[in-house]
Amino acid sequence: MDITHTTVPGTGTLHHFKTRSGHRFCVLVGDADRLSLLVYGSADPDVPAQCVVMERDEADQVAGFLQARPLADRVADLEHRLAALTEGTP
């Protein structure tokens, strides 16, 4: 994935993403409590086909789903490993 960043004066930072398959989207992170997800189509490569505005907590929830493994699963795995390592230790 190609990732670039652009500062938009007075607005925030625009993070550009381009997948291996050629899909493009951006995340606009501003000073406010909102983030915008901009999805580009094939009609005009410079004009977003869709804009999804999210509150920060909503963006956090989406980010959690996009992780390879949710944090709770990773913590549970570490707890099981730790229990196996300390089993039988006084």
Rosetta blueprint (number, residue, H / E / L):
1 M L
2 D E
3 I E
4 T E
5 H E
6 T E
7 T E
8 V E
9 P L
10 G L
11 T L
12 G E
13 T E
14 L E
15 H E
16 H E
17 F E
18 K E
19 T L
20 R L
21 S L
22 G L
23 H L
24 R E
25 F E
26 C E
27 V E
28 L E
29 V E
30 G E
31 D L
32 A L
33 D L
34 R E
35 L E
36 S E
37 L E
38 L E
39 V E
40 Y E
41 G L
42 S L
43 A L
44 D L
45 P L
46 D L
47 V L
48 P E
49 A E
50 Q E
51 C E
52 V E
53 V E
54 M E
55 E E
56 R H
57 D H
58 E H
59 A H
60 D H
61 Q H
62 V H
63 A H
64 G H
65 F H
66 L H
67 Q L
68 A L
69 R L
70 P L
71 L H
72 A H
73 D H
74 R H
75 V H
76 A H
77 D H
78 L H
79 E H
80 H H
81 R H
82 L H
83 A H
84 A H
85 L H
86 T H
87 E L
88 G L
89 T L
90 P L
